[in-house]
Amino acid sequence: MILIIINGYFKGQIPSKEHSDKIKDVRYSASLMDEYLEKNKAKISRGIYIATKYKIKALKYYPRVLS
């Protein structure tokens, strides 16, 4: 997700206030990130879904990575 956002910045795309707020919220909550992932999994590829799910699981076990 972060790479997608960074690529968007390089292309000159600035996130909306709503998306910016979501990015800030999930930075400190792996559970919230998981919730957003589940709600939007139909919008992304299966490979991206699985990779992101794996990363979220790791963050839940190692929460210091989020700080």
N, CA, C and O atoms as a DFTB+ gen file, in Angstrom:
268 C
 N C O
     1  1       0.821      -1.184       0.000
     2  2       0.000       0.000       0.000
     3  2       0.867       1.251       0.000
     4  3       0.614       2.189      -0.755
     5  1       1.874       1.260       0.837
     6  2       2.739       2.428       0.920
     7  2       3.441       2.678      -0.417
     8  3       3.582       3.830      -0.829
     9  1       3.885       1.614      -1.100
    10  2       4.550       1.798      -2.388
    11  2       3.609       2.413      -3.412
    12  3       4.026       3.240      -4.223
    13  1       2.353       2.019      -3.380
    14  2       1.364       2.592      -4.288
    15  2       1.229       4.091      -4.023
    16  3       1.159       4.892      -4.955
    17  1       1.193       4.456      -2.759
    18  2       1.055       5.861      -2.378
    19  2       2.285       6.650      -2.825
    20  3       2.154       7.737      -3.387
    21  1       3.468       6.111      -2.580
    22  2       4.700       6.800      -2.968
    23  2       4.764       6.961      -4.484
    24  3       5.133       8.027      -4.978
    25  1       4.410       5.917      -5.223
    26  2       4.386       6.020      -6.687
    27  2       3.418       7.112      -7.140
    28  3       3.696       7.838      -8.094
    29  1       2.295       7.223      -6.462
    30  2       1.332       8.272      -6.785
    31  2       1.916       9.659      -6.572
    32  3       1.680      10.560      -7.377
    33  1       2.675       9.841      -5.495
    34  2       3.318      11.130      -5.232
    35  2       4.295      11.480      -6.348
    36  3       4.349      12.626      -6.796
    37  1       5.066      10.492      -6.797
    38  2       6.027      10.741      -7.867
    39  2       5.336      11.136      -9.169
    40  3       5.894      11.879      -9.977
    41  1       4.128      10.640      -9.364
    42  2       3.374      10.980     -10.572
    43  2       2.611      12.297     -10.415
    44  3       1.905      12.724     -11.328
    45  1       2.757      12.934      -9.252
    46  2       2.102      14.214      -9.020
    47  2       0.699      14.104      -8.462
    48  3      -0.031      15.094      -8.424
    49  1       0.308      12.914      -8.027
    50  2      -1.027      12.723      -7.476
    51  2      -0.976      12.964      -5.967
    52  3      -0.176      12.353      -5.259
    53  1      -1.812      13.834      -5.498
    54  2      -1.883      14.134      -4.071
    55  2      -3.151      13.471      -3.527
    56  3      -4.225      13.621      -4.111
    57  1      -3.035      12.732      -2.403
    58  2      -4.222      12.052      -1.868
    59  2      -5.255      13.054      -1.347
    60  3      -4.911      14.152      -0.910
    61  1      -6.509      12.656      -1.403
    62  2      -7.572      13.499      -0.857
    63  2      -7.436      13.538       0.666
    64  3      -6.710      12.730       1.246
    65  1      -8.119      14.456       1.298
    66  2      -8.103      14.567       2.759
    67  2      -8.556      13.247       3.384
    68  3      -7.987      12.795       4.377
    69  1      -9.581      12.637       2.795
    70  2     -10.107      11.364       3.316
    71  2      -9.030      10.274       3.282
    72  3      -8.827       9.567       4.269
    73  1      -8.345      10.142       2.146
    74  2      -7.304       9.123       2.041
    75  2      -6.120       9.441       2.932
    76  3      -5.521       8.541       3.521
    77  1      -5.784      10.705       3.031
    78  2      -4.685      11.122       3.894
    79  2      -4.984      10.750       5.354
    80  3      -4.106      10.265       6.068
    81  1      -6.217      10.978       5.784
    82  2      -6.614      10.625       7.151
    83  2      -6.549       9.120       7.378
    84  3      -6.131       8.672       8.445
    85  1      -6.964       8.329       6.374
    86  2      -6.905       6.871       6.499
    87  2      -5.457       6.394       6.627
    88  3      -5.155       5.498       7.416
    89  1      -4.574       7.000       5.846
    90  2      -3.157       6.628       5.905
    91  2      -2.620       6.882       7.311
    92  3      -1.904       6.048       7.866
    93  1      -2.965       8.029       7.884
    94  2      -2.512       8.363       9.236
    95  2      -3.092       7.387      10.258
    96  3      -2.390       6.958      11.174
    97  1      -4.366       7.036      10.104
    98  2      -5.017       6.126      11.048
    99  2      -4.389       4.737      11.037
   100  3      -4.121       4.175      12.099
   101  1      -4.152       4.177       9.856
   102  2      -3.625       2.813       9.786
   103  2      -2.159       2.733      10.187
   104  3      -1.655       1.650      10.484
   105  1      -1.481       3.857      10.197
   106  2      -0.071       3.857      10.592
   107  2       0.102       3.311      12.003
   108  3       1.126       2.703      12.313
   109  1      -0.880       3.521      12.844
   110  2      -0.775       3.091      14.238
   111  2      -1.681       1.915      14.590
   112  3      -1.772       1.539      15.759
   113  1      -2.349       1.333      13.604
   114  2      -3.270       0.248      13.912
   115  2      -3.268      -0.824      12.826
   116  3      -3.859      -0.645      11.761
   117  1      -2.606      -1.922      13.105
   118  2      -2.600      -3.042      12.166
   119  2      -4.010      -3.618      12.024
   120  3      -4.381      -4.098      10.953
   121  1      -4.785      -3.571      13.092
   122  2      -6.164      -4.086      13.037
   123  2      -7.026      -3.248      12.100
   124  3      -7.839      -3.790      11.352
   125  1      -6.854      -1.944      12.138
   126  2      -7.614      -1.075      11.241
   127  2      -7.181      -1.301       9.796
   128  3      -8.014      -1.302       8.890
   129  1      -5.900      -1.489       9.581
   130  2      -5.399      -1.782       8.238
   131  2      -6.020      -3.080       7.724
   132  3      -6.416      -3.176       6.562
   133  1      -6.099      -4.071       8.603
   134  2      -6.706      -5.354       8.241
   135  2      -8.185      -5.161       7.878
   136  3      -8.682      -5.766       6.928
   137  1      -8.867      -4.327       8.631
   138  2     -10.288      -4.051       8.357
   139  2     -10.450      -3.409       6.976
   140  3     -11.313      -3.826       6.203
   141  1      -9.634      -2.406       6.660
   142  2      -9.689      -1.766       5.342
   143  2      -9.354      -2.765       4.233
   144  3      -9.978      -2.754       3.172
   145  1      -8.377      -3.620       4.483
   146  2      -7.999      -4.622       3.487
   147  2      -9.166      -5.552       3.185
   148  3      -9.464      -5.821       2.022
   149  1      -9.824      -6.040       4.226
   150  2     -10.943      -6.959       4.035
   151  2     -12.102      -6.288       3.299
   152  3     -12.734      -6.909       2.444
   153  1     -12.385      -5.027       3.623
   154  2     -13.484      -4.321       2.974
   155  2     -13.207      -4.055       1.494
   156  3     -14.139      -3.901       0.704
   157  1     -11.931      -4.002       1.120
   158  2     -11.575      -3.610      -0.247
   159  2     -10.843      -4.690      -1.032
   160  3     -10.254      -4.399      -2.073
   161  1     -10.868      -5.929      -0.555
   162  2     -10.079      -6.975      -1.208
   163  2     -10.534      -7.279      -2.633
   164  3      -9.745      -7.789      -3.428
   165  1     -11.766      -6.984      -2.970
   166  2     -12.249      -7.217      -4.337
   167  2     -11.638      -6.227      -5.333
   168  3     -11.701      -6.439      -6.544
   169  1     -11.054      -5.160      -4.823
   170  2     -10.489      -4.116      -5.683
   171  2      -9.015      -4.340      -6.014
   172  3      -8.449      -3.613      -6.830
   173  1      -8.387      -5.341      -5.386
   174  2      -6.958      -5.594      -5.601
   175  2      -6.727      -7.031      -6.039
   176  3      -7.618      -7.872      -5.921
   177  1      -5.541      -7.308      -6.540
   178  2      -5.245      -8.676      -6.985
   179  2      -5.092      -9.607      -5.784
   180  3      -4.821      -9.172      -4.664
   181  1      -5.272     -10.876      -6.047
   182  2      -5.124     -11.881      -4.983
   183  2      -3.714     -11.861      -4.409
   184  3      -3.537     -11.999      -3.199
   185  1      -2.708     -11.691      -5.264
   186  2      -1.317     -11.665      -4.800
   187  2      -1.044     -10.503      -3.860
   188  3      -0.381     -10.669      -2.836
   189  1      -1.555      -9.327      -4.206
   190  2      -1.381      -8.151      -3.347
   191  2      -2.129      -8.360      -2.033
   192  3      -1.634      -8.004      -0.963
   193  1      -3.319      -8.938      -2.122
   194  2      -4.094      -9.216      -0.908
   195  2      -3.314     -10.134       0.033
   196  3      -3.181      -9.837       1.220
   197  1      -2.806     -11.231      -0.487
   198  2      -2.076     -12.205       0.341
   199  2      -0.812     -11.577       0.937
   200  3      -0.525     -11.764       2.119
   201  1      -0.061     -10.835       0.121
   202  2       1.165     -10.202       0.612
   203  2       0.856      -9.186       1.711
   204  3       1.565      -9.118       2.715
   205  1      -0.194      -8.404       1.521
   206  2      -0.557      -7.397       2.519
   207  2      -1.060      -8.055       3.786
   208  3      -0.745      -7.603       4.887
   209  1      -1.833      -9.111       3.645
   210  2      -2.343      -9.847       4.809
   211  2      -1.171     -10.397       5.631
   212  3      -1.183     -10.342       6.860
   213  1      -0.174     -10.922       4.943
   214  2       1.022     -11.444       5.609
   215  2       1.745     -10.333       6.382
   216  3       2.166     -10.539       7.520
   217  1       1.883      -9.171       5.768
   218  2       2.552      -8.040       6.427
   219  2       1.766      -7.568       7.648
   220  3       2.351      -7.243       8.681
   221  1       0.447      -7.531       7.527
   222  2      -0.387      -7.109       8.653
   223  2      -0.236      -8.088       9.812
   224  3      -0.136      -7.677      10.967
   225  1      -0.221      -9.376       9.505
   226  2      -0.050     -10.382      10.547
   227  2       1.287     -10.174      11.264
   228  3       1.360     -10.269      12.490
   229  1       2.336      -9.892      10.500
   230  2       3.652      -9.642      11.094
   231  2       3.612      -8.412      11.988
   232  3       4.205      -8.417      13.067
   233  1       2.921      -7.355      11.561
   234  2       2.824      -6.142      12.366
   235  2       2.064      -6.372      13.660
   236  3       2.364      -5.747      14.677
   237  1       1.080      -7.268      13.631
   238  2       0.336      -7.577      14.848
   239  2       1.237      -8.273      15.876
   240  3       1.077      -8.080      17.082
   241  1       2.182      -9.081      15.388
   242  2       3.086      -9.786      16.289
   243  2       4.262      -8.924      16.709
   244  3       4.828      -9.127      17.783
   245  1       4.636      -7.960      15.872
   246  2       5.770      -7.077      16.146
   247  2       5.312      -5.622      16.045
   248  3       5.704      -4.924      15.110
   249  1       4.493      -5.150      16.985
   250  2       3.904      -3.819      16.879
   251  2       4.913      -2.670      16.934
   252  3       4.587      -1.556      16.524
   253  1       6.112      -2.911      17.424
   254  2       7.104      -1.832      17.483
   255  2       7.460      -1.327      16.100
   256  3       7.935      -0.200      15.958
   257  1       7.240      -2.130      15.087
   258  2       7.527      -1.726      13.707
   259  2       6.656      -0.523      13.335
   260  3       7.060       0.304      12.517
   261  1       5.463      -0.421      13.932
   262  2       4.563       0.661      13.608
   263  2       4.972       1.997      14.220
   264  3       4.524       3.041      13.748
   265  1       5.790       1.994      15.232
   266  2       6.128       3.263      15.885
   267  2       7.318       3.940      15.253
   268  3       7.722       5.016      15.693
